[in-house]
Every structure is written in structure tokens, then in C-alpha cells.
Amino acid sequence: MKLNARLLLGISLAVILVVLYFISTSTDENNINSLDKPTTPFISQSELIETLPDFYVMDREISDGDKNKEILANNLVSKIKQSFGKKDMLDFEAELIAILKDPTISRQDKINLLWMMVHQLGVETEQGLYVLEYMATLAPIELSEELAVLFTNASARAKLGLLYVMESILRLDNTAAKVSAEHLDQAKQQMLDTISAQLVNVDNNVELGFSILETVVGYLPFDQAKLLIDDHFMTLSGEQGETSRATKAGIYNRLALANPVSRNEFLPQYIESLSADPKKAIEKEALRQDLFNIIKIDRFIAKAPQEFKNTVKDFLVAELPKIEVESTEFNYDAVMLYADLSIAMAKLQGNDLHSSESLYKKQINNTTNLLEQAILLSRSPYELNTLLPDEYTRLQISERLRAEAKRLGDSSVYSSLLRDVAKQL
């Protein structure tokens, strides 16, 4: 399939956003993909889970009226106001983190302390949004009602910060949380309903609309998630004109790849829907290009679960390109696709026993198609001297490529590629 320049231009923004997301994603992947997201705190939820024995104790109410906590909250609010954006902020952060990690202070008291600070600072302020970032590390299910009301009435900017906290509740492990399954399900459903309902109120704030969709699509049944996305496209079309297929495809990809939940739940069903429709060539090509980009990020692919790798492998190999070596027209798209697929397969199949580099080398040595071998060598992400350290092996391959180029002569547009790779060896 030939991918023209117009399509590439149409999906370039989405590709960049997807790649930026995976480059910036933290190890516990508790960030939402927002251009306006708050500064990441110097403590993660996973650290608190390991540090606090009561982290998952979520069946206790948040108590008010503790004078000591009010005094502490007042002091912390005063400090953040004086130090915010200054060097002294490091001292404030150290003090706040020490409180969050203190096992003698209950989880509920920590939530109450941060909540009092948010109320004093205001959710519309930089300082208030900053404190919300820390609150998200505690997944405050006890404040589900309050968060829902606050989110509904907040500005677009504040909604982006609140999304981060609300998503931390959606991501709670049902088996670990010490709270009734019914209460947990109700809280999560309330978060989904509250967040989804605000899609109609995003006006022209495209980033907020996408952030809302990113937050919820992985937690909804596929048909319901798809309907929500399509409805949002209709709204955008009415406000900004018809949305192109390439743009829609880029947004679908961004949502399908946004976080572990959407990659596990939404992505496989999205792929299935594309595979079942022969008219979705543009959408399939866009998804393939985005997958190639994230697979190249070693830090991401090293931590990706096997289920994700299997899903992606099955999708990518479904349409292997055919390259006629004696063709009179150079099929650049097919050459690039074959190379990208080969690199992707090596990275997806790599593990502790077999590195992606060794698998890529094995593919080079095993293929009997000299043109495919030349493509693999010309597009290799690894140094050729490292990939093929044996000089005699490189010489043998070089001679075979030269002989094939000579056999084909100038009638084949691929002769020059064969000769160029032979020279590199």
C-alpha cells in the first residue's frame, strides 16, 4: 500500500503526540497525556504502596475538625505560597514528601491534610493544582463525591489537574483495595460518568476533550467508547469543519495507546474492527506507523506485557509487503514497510534470552531473498560491524549482493540498492 505525502502530513501530529507520550511516561504510567499536566511530584504511588502498610485501607471516613491537622495545613499553605517557583520550594517538597511517607500518619489523615490545602489555595491556582498532583498518589476514593462536584464546576485548566486525581481512582486494583467491591465499583462508575458528561462542555478546548477521552476509553466497553469518540468527532465537525479520516485515525491511535488499560482493553478490539473492514486502509496504515514509532522506544517495549506484544505482532504481520526484485518501479513504501516490520518483529520478540539485535541478525542470516537481506542491512538500527563482526561473513554477503546486482543489470531499479549495501560491507 502506498502512503502518500498528504496522508503522512495528516497523521504527523498524532504520531508526534503518541511518541511524546511514551517518551515522557513515568515507570508506573500514572500520567495522563496532557500538554498542560502538572509537574510530576518527586514521589510515585508505587513508592507509597511499598512504604505504607495502610495504603489500601480505604473503608474509613475522612474526619474533620482535627485542630493539629488544620494548623499543619495552614503552615504548609503559607510555605507553598512563599516558596512556589523559588529555590525554597525544594524544602517544602521534602517536608510534604516526608509527611506522605510517614507510616505513623494514617492515609485518611494525609488525604484530609492535602484536601484542606487544596481548599485554602483554590483548585484554580498553580499551587492548588500542584497539591492535587500529590493527592493523586493516594488515590483518594474517599473523596469521590467531592471530586465529582469540583470537576463539574471547574475551569478547563483545573479539570486537567483534577483528571489526574480521578484517574488514580479508576486505576485502583480491585483485589488489593480494602473496601467493598460494591463501593469501589460505584466510585469508579461515578468518576466515569462525571468525566464523560463534561465532553459536551469542552467548547474549543481540543486538548481537554482528548484528555477526557484518554482517561475514560480504556474503562468503557468498546462499543460505548467508540460511540463516545464518534460523538465527539461530530461535535468537532460542527465547530471546526469536517474532520479528516487521517486526523480521526491519529486520535483513535492516541486513545488506543494512551495507557496500560486502553492498550489492554481498547486496542485489541480497535484492531479487530479495522481488520474486519476492507475500507479502513488509511486507518490501518496510520495505526501501523504509530506502532512502529513506539516499538522503537526501548524503555517502553522492555516493560510492555506479552499480551500487548502478541496483539501488535498479529496486526503487523497481517499484510506483509511483496517486493518484485525485477520491477522497473522502485516501491519505496514497500521497502520501508518491510524494514520497519522486521525491526518491530525483532523488538517485540526480544527477551532476556534473545536480544532484539540477535534476532535481527538471525533474520539477516536466514533469509534467502537477497533483496530482503539488502533492505535489512541498509535499514538496520544496529551498527553493521557490531551486527556482523566476522569479516569473512560480511565479505560473503557482499559478494552475493554484487552478483545479484550484476545478474539483474540496470533493468531492475533495485540493482543500485544491492550494490550500495555491498559497498557498506
C-alpha positions as CSV (number, residue, x, y, z in Angstrom):
1,M,0.0,0.0,0.0
2,K,1.4,3.4,-1.0
3,L,1.3,6.1,1.7
4,N,1.4,9.4,0.1
5,A,2.7,12.7,1.4
6,R,-0.7,14.1,2.2
7,L,-1.6,11.2,4.5
8,L,1.8,11.5,6.2
9,L,1.2,15.1,6.8
10,G,-2.3,14.4,8.1
11,I,-1.1,11.9,10.7
12,S,2.2,13.6,11.7
13,L,0.7,15.5,14.6
14,A,-0.9,12.4,16.1
15,V,2.4,10.4,15.6
16,I,4.4,13.1,17.4
17,L,1.9,13.2,20.3
18,V,1.9,9.4,20.7
19,V,5.7,9.3,20.6
20,L,6.0,12.2,23.1
21,Y,3.6,10.4,25.4
22,F,5.7,7.2,25.6
23,I,9.0,9.2,25.9
24,S,7.6,11.1,28.8
25,T,5.6,8.3,30.5
26,S,6.8,7.5,34.1
27,T,7.7,4.0,35.1
28,D,4.4,3.5,36.9
29,E,2.5,5.1,34.0
30,N,0.2,7.1,36.2
31,N,0.4,10.2,34.0
32,I,-2.3,11.4,31.7
33,N,-1.2,12.6,28.3
34,S,-1.9,16.3,28.6
35,L,0.2,19.2,27.4
36,D,-0.9,21.1,30.5
37,K,-0.4,18.4,33.1
38,P,1.1,19.4,36.4
39,T,4.7,18.9,37.3
40,T,5.4,15.3,38.3
41,P,6.0,15.0,42.0
42,F,9.1,13.5,43.4
43,I,7.3,10.5,44.8
44,S,5.2,8.0,43.0
45,Q,2.2,5.9,44.0
46,S,4.2,2.8,43.7
47,E,6.6,4.1,46.3
48,L,3.8,4.8,48.7
49,I,2.3,1.4,48.2
50,E,5.7,-0.1,49.2
51,T,6.2,2.3,52.1
52,L,2.7,2.5,53.8
53,P,1.1,-0.6,55.3
54,D,-2.3,1.1,55.2
55,F,-2.2,2.4,51.6
56,Y,-5.1,0.1,50.6
57,V,-7.2,0.7,53.7
58,M,-9.9,2.6,52.0
59,D,-13.0,1.9,54.1
60,R,-12.6,4.7,56.7
61,E,-14.2,8.1,56.5
62,I,-12.3,11.3,56.3
63,S,-12.7,13.0,59.6
64,D,-12.9,16.8,60.0
65,G,-12.2,19.0,63.0
66,D,-8.6,18.0,63.9
67,K,-7.0,21.2,65.1
68,N,-3.5,19.9,64.7
69,K,-4.1,19.0,61.1
70,E,-5.7,22.4,60.5
71,I,-2.6,24.1,61.9
72,L,-0.3,21.9,59.8
73,A,-2.3,22.6,56.7
74,N,-2.2,26.4,57.4
75,N,1.6,26.2,57.9
76,L,2.1,24.2,54.6
77,V,-0.2,26.6,52.7
78,S,1.8,29.6,54.0
79,K,5.1,27.9,53.0
80,I,4.0,27.0,49.4
81,K,2.7,30.5,48.8
82,Q,6.0,32.0,49.8
83,S,8.3,29.4,48.1
84,F,6.3,28.4,45.0
85,G,8.6,28.7,41.9
86,K,11.6,29.5,44.0
87,K,14.6,27.6,45.3
88,D,12.9,27.2,48.8
89,M,10.3,25.1,47.0
90,L,12.7,22.1,47.4
91,D,12.5,22.4,51.2
92,F,8.7,22.5,51.0
93,E,8.6,19.4,48.7
94,A,10.9,17.5,51.1
95,E,8.6,18.3,54.0
96,L,5.5,17.3,52.2
97,I,7.0,14.0,50.9
98,A,8.2,13.2,54.4
99,I,4.6,13.5,55.7
100,L,3.2,11.3,52.9
101,K,5.8,8.6,53.6
102,D,5.3,8.7,57.4
103,P,3.7,5.4,58.4
104,T,2.6,6.9,61.7
105,I,0.1,9.2,59.9
106,S,-2.9,7.4,58.6
107,R,-3.7,7.5,54.9
108,Q,-7.0,9.2,55.6
109,D,-5.3,12.0,57.6
110,K,-2.9,12.6,54.7
111,I,-5.8,12.9,52.3
112,N,-7.6,15.2,54.7
113,L,-4.5,17.4,55.0
114,L,-4.0,17.7,51.3
115,W,-7.7,18.4,50.8
116,M,-7.6,21.2,53.3
117,M,-4.7,22.7,51.5
118,V,-6.5,22.5,48.1
119,H,-9.5,24.3,49.6
120,Q,-7.3,27.1,51.0
121,L,-5.2,27.5,47.9
122,G,-8.1,27.0,45.4
123,V,-8.2,24.5,42.6
124,E,-7.8,27.3,40.1
125,T,-4.4,28.3,41.3
126,E,-1.0,26.9,40.3
127,Q,-0.4,25.9,44.0
128,G,-3.7,24.2,44.3
129,L,-3.1,22.1,41.1
130,Y,0.3,21.2,42.4
131,V,-1.1,19.8,45.7
132,L,-3.7,17.8,43.6
133,E,-0.8,16.1,41.9
134,Y,0.4,14.8,45.3
135,M,-3.1,13.8,46.3
136,A,-3.3,11.6,43.2
137,T,-0.6,9.4,44.6
138,L,-3.0,8.4,47.4
139,A,-5.9,7.5,45.0
140,P,-8.5,9.3,47.3
141,I,-11.6,7.2,46.7
142,E,-13.0,8.6,50.0
143,L,-13.4,11.9,48.2
144,S,-15.2,10.6,45.1
145,E,-18.3,12.7,45.7
146,E,-16.4,15.9,46.4
147,L,-14.1,15.4,43.4
148,A,-17.1,14.8,41.1
149,V,-18.7,18.1,42.2
150,L,-15.5,20.0,42.0
151,F,-14.7,18.7,38.5
152,T,-18.1,19.5,37.1
153,N,-17.8,23.2,38.1
154,A,-14.1,23.7,37.5
155,S,-12.4,25.6,34.6
156,A,-10.9,23.7,31.7
157,R,-7.4,24.3,33.2
158,A,-8.4,22.9,36.6
159,K,-10.2,20.0,35.0
160,L,-6.9,18.8,33.5
161,G,-5.4,18.7,37.1
162,L,-8.5,17.0,38.5
163,L,-8.5,14.4,35.8
164,Y,-5.2,13.2,37.1
165,V,-6.7,12.6,40.6
166,M,-9.9,11.0,39.3
167,E,-7.9,8.6,37.1
168,S,-5.9,7.4,40.1
169,I,-9.2,6.2,41.5
170,L,-10.2,4.5,38.2
171,R,-6.8,2.6,38.3
172,L,-7.3,1.2,41.7
173,D,-6.6,-2.5,42.0
174,N,-10.0,-4.1,42.9
175,T,-8.3,-7.1,44.5
176,A,-5.9,-5.0,46.7
177,A,-8.2,-2.2,47.8
178,K,-9.7,-2.9,51.3
179,V,-13.1,-1.6,50.6
180,S,-16.3,-3.3,49.5
181,A,-16.4,-4.2,45.8
182,E,-19.8,-2.5,45.5
183,H,-18.5,0.8,46.9
184,L,-15.4,0.6,44.7
185,D,-17.5,-0.1,41.6
186,Q,-19.8,2.8,42.4
187,A,-16.9,5.2,42.9
188,K,-15.3,4.2,39.6
189,Q,-18.6,4.5,37.8
190,Q,-19.2,7.9,39.3
191,M,-15.8,9.0,38.0
192,L,-16.5,7.7,34.5
193,D,-20.0,9.3,34.4
194,T,-18.8,12.6,35.7
195,I,-15.8,12.8,33.4
196,S,-17.7,11.6,30.3
197,A,-20.5,14.1,30.9
198,Q,-18.1,17.0,30.5
199,L,-17.3,16.2,26.9
200,V,-20.2,18.4,25.8
201,N,-18.7,21.3,27.7
202,V,-15.2,21.4,26.4
203,D,-16.1,24.1,23.8
204,N,-13.0,24.7,21.6
205,N,-10.5,23.2,24.1
206,V,-9.4,20.3,21.9
207,E,-6.7,19.2,24.4
208,L,-9.2,18.9,27.3
209,G,-11.5,16.9,25.1
210,F,-8.8,14.5,24.1
211,S,-7.6,14.2,27.7
212,I,-11.1,13.3,28.8
213,L,-11.4,10.6,26.1
214,E,-7.9,9.3,27.0
215,T,-9.0,8.9,30.6
216,V,-12.2,7.0,30.1
217,V,-12.0,4.9,26.9
218,G,-9.9,2.1,28.4
219,Y,-12.5,1.6,31.2
220,L,-15.6,1.5,28.9
221,P,-17.0,-1.3,26.8
222,F,-15.5,-0.9,23.3
223,D,-18.8,-0.1,21.6
224,Q,-19.6,2.5,24.2
225,A,-16.1,4.0,24.0
226,K,-16.3,4.2,20.2
227,L,-19.7,5.9,20.3
228,L,-18.3,8.4,22.7
229,I,-15.4,9.2,20.4
230,D,-17.6,9.4,17.3
231,D,-20.0,11.7,19.0
232,H,-17.1,14.0,20.0
233,F,-15.9,13.9,16.3
234,M,-19.4,15.1,15.3
235,T,-19.2,17.9,17.8
236,L,-15.8,18.9,16.4
237,S,-17.0,18.7,12.9
238,G,-19.9,21.1,13.7
239,E,-17.5,23.6,15.3
240,Q,-14.4,23.3,13.2
241,G,-15.5,21.7,9.9
242,E,-15.2,18.1,8.8
243,T,-12.5,16.1,10.5
244,S,-10.4,14.1,8.0
245,R,-10.0,10.3,8.2
246,A,-6.3,10.7,8.8
247,T,-6.9,13.0,11.7
248,K,-9.5,10.7,13.2
249,A,-7.2,7.8,12.8
250,G,-4.5,9.6,14.6
251,I,-6.8,10.4,17.5
252,Y,-8.1,6.8,17.7
253,N,-4.5,5.6,17.9
254,R,-3.6,8.1,20.6
255,L,-6.5,6.9,22.6
256,A,-5.9,3.2,22.0
257,L,-2.2,3.6,23.0
258,A,-2.6,6.1,25.8
259,N,-2.2,4.0,28.9
260,P,-1.9,0.3,30.0
261,V,-5.7,0.0,30.4
262,S,-6.5,1.2,26.9
263,R,-3.7,-0.8,25.4
264,N,-5.1,-3.9,27.1
265,E,-8.9,-3.3,26.5
266,F,-9.4,-0.8,23.7
267,L,-6.5,-1.6,21.3
268,P,-7.3,-5.3,20.6
269,Q,-10.9,-4.5,19.8
270,Y,-10.0,-1.5,17.7
271,I,-7.6,-3.6,15.7
272,E,-10.3,-6.2,15.2
273,S,-12.8,-3.6,13.9
274,L,-10.2,-2.3,11.4
275,S,-9.3,-5.8,10.2
276,A,-12.9,-6.6,9.6
277,D,-13.4,-3.6,7.3
278,P,-11.5,-3.6,4.0
279,K,-12.3,0.1,3.6
280,K,-10.1,1.1,6.6
281,A,-6.8,1.1,4.7
282,I,-5.9,4.7,5.8
283,E,-6.8,3.9,9.5
284,K,-4.7,0.6,9.4
285,E,-1.7,2.4,7.9
286,A,-1.9,5.2,10.5
287,L,-2.0,2.7,13.3
288,R,0.9,0.7,11.8
289,Q,3.1,3.8,11.6
290,D,2.3,4.8,15.2
291,L,3.1,1.3,16.4
292,F,6.4,1.4,14.6
293,N,7.3,4.6,16.4
294,I,6.5,3.4,19.9
295,I,8.1,0.0,19.4
296,K,11.4,1.8,18.7
297,I,11.3,3.2,22.2
298,D,13.4,0.5,24.1
299,R,12.3,1.8,27.5
300,F,8.7,1.2,26.7
301,I,8.9,-2.1,24.8
302,A,11.1,-3.6,27.5
303,K,8.2,-3.2,30.0
304,A,5.3,-4.0,27.7
305,P,3.3,-7.1,28.7
306,Q,3.4,-10.1,26.4
307,E,-0.4,-9.8,25.6
308,F,0.3,-6.3,24.1
309,K,3.3,-7.7,22.1
310,N,1.2,-10.6,20.7
311,T,-1.7,-8.3,19.7
312,V,0.7,-5.9,17.9
313,K,2.6,-8.7,16.2
314,D,-0.5,-10.3,14.8
315,F,-1.7,-7.0,13.4
316,L,1.6,-6.0,11.9
317,V,2.3,-9.3,10.0
318,A,-1.2,-9.5,8.5
319,E,-0.2,-7.5,5.4
320,L,3.4,-8.3,4.6
321,P,4.6,-6.4,1.5
322,K,5.6,-8.1,-1.7
323,I,8.6,-6.6,-3.5
324,E,9.4,-7.7,-7.0
325,V,13.1,-7.6,-7.4
326,E,13.0,-7.3,-11.2
327,S,10.4,-4.4,-11.1
328,T,11.1,-1.3,-13.1
329,E,9.5,0.9,-10.5
330,F,11.1,1.4,-7.1
331,N,8.4,0.7,-4.4
332,Y,9.7,2.9,-1.6
333,D,6.7,2.3,0.6
334,A,7.1,-1.5,0.4
335,V,10.8,-1.2,1.2
336,M,10.2,1.0,4.2
337,L,7.4,-1.2,5.4
338,Y,9.4,-4.4,5.1
339,A,12.3,-2.8,7.1
340,D,10.0,-1.4,9.8
341,L,8.2,-4.7,10.2
342,S,11.5,-6.5,10.5
343,I,12.8,-4.1,13.2
344,A,9.4,-4.3,15.0
345,M,9.4,-8.1,15.0
346,A,12.9,-8.3,16.5
347,K,12.0,-5.8,19.2
348,L,8.6,-7.5,20.0
349,Q,10.2,-11.0,20.2
350,G,13.2,-9.9,22.2
351,N,13.6,-11.1,25.8
352,D,16.2,-11.9,28.4
353,L,17.5,-14.9,26.5
354,H,17.4,-13.4,23.0
355,S,18.1,-9.7,22.4
356,S,16.3,-7.9,19.6
357,E,19.7,-7.4,18.0
358,S,20.5,-11.1,17.9
359,L,17.0,-11.8,16.5
360,Y,17.5,-9.2,13.8
361,K,20.9,-10.7,12.9
362,K,19.3,-14.1,12.7
363,Q,16.7,-12.8,10.2
364,I,19.5,-11.4,8.1
365,N,21.4,-14.7,8.0
366,N,18.3,-16.9,7.5
367,T,16.7,-15.0,4.6
368,T,17.3,-16.5,1.1
369,N,16.0,-13.4,-0.6
370,L,19.0,-11.2,-1.4
371,L,16.9,-8.1,-1.9
372,E,15.3,-8.6,1.6
373,Q,18.8,-9.1,3.0
374,A,20.0,-5.9,1.5
375,I,17.0,-4.0,2.9
376,L,17.6,-5.4,6.4
377,L,21.2,-4.3,6.2
378,S,20.5,-0.9,4.7
379,R,17.8,0.0,7.3
380,S,19.5,-1.7,10.3
381,P,19.1,0.2,13.6
382,Y,22.3,-1.5,14.7
383,E,25.9,-0.9,13.7
384,L,26.8,-3.3,10.8
385,N,30.2,-4.0,12.4
386,T,28.5,-5.0,15.6
387,L,25.8,-6.9,13.9
388,L,28.2,-8.8,11.6
389,P,31.5,-8.7,13.4
390,D,33.0,-11.5,11.3
391,E,34.8,-10.0,8.3
392,Y,34.5,-13.2,6.3
393,T,30.7,-13.3,6.8
394,R,30.4,-9.7,5.6
395,L,32.6,-10.5,2.6
396,Q,30.4,-13.4,1.6
397,I,27.2,-11.4,1.8
398,S,28.8,-8.6,-0.1
399,E,29.8,-10.9,-3.0
400,R,26.4,-12.4,-3.2
401,L,24.8,-9.0,-3.3
402,R,27.2,-7.8,-6.1
403,A,26.5,-11.0,-8.1
404,E,22.7,-10.4,-7.8
405,A,23.0,-6.8,-8.9
406,K,25.1,-7.9,-11.9
407,R,22.5,-10.6,-12.8
408,L,19.7,-8.1,-12.7
409,G,21.6,-5.4,-14.5
410,D,20.2,-1.9,-14.9
411,S,16.8,-3.2,-15.9
412,S,16.0,-3.6,-12.2
413,V,15.6,-0.4,-10.1
414,Y,16.9,-2.4,-7.1
415,S,20.3,-3.1,-8.5
416,S,21.8,0.1,-7.1
417,L,20.5,-0.7,-3.6
418,L,22.2,-4.1,-3.8
419,R,25.4,-2.5,-4.9
420,D,25.3,0.2,-2.2
421,V,24.8,-2.3,0.6
422,A,27.6,-4.4,-0.8
423,K,30.0,-1.4,-0.6
424,Q,29.0,-0.7,3.0
425,L,30.0,-4.2,4.0
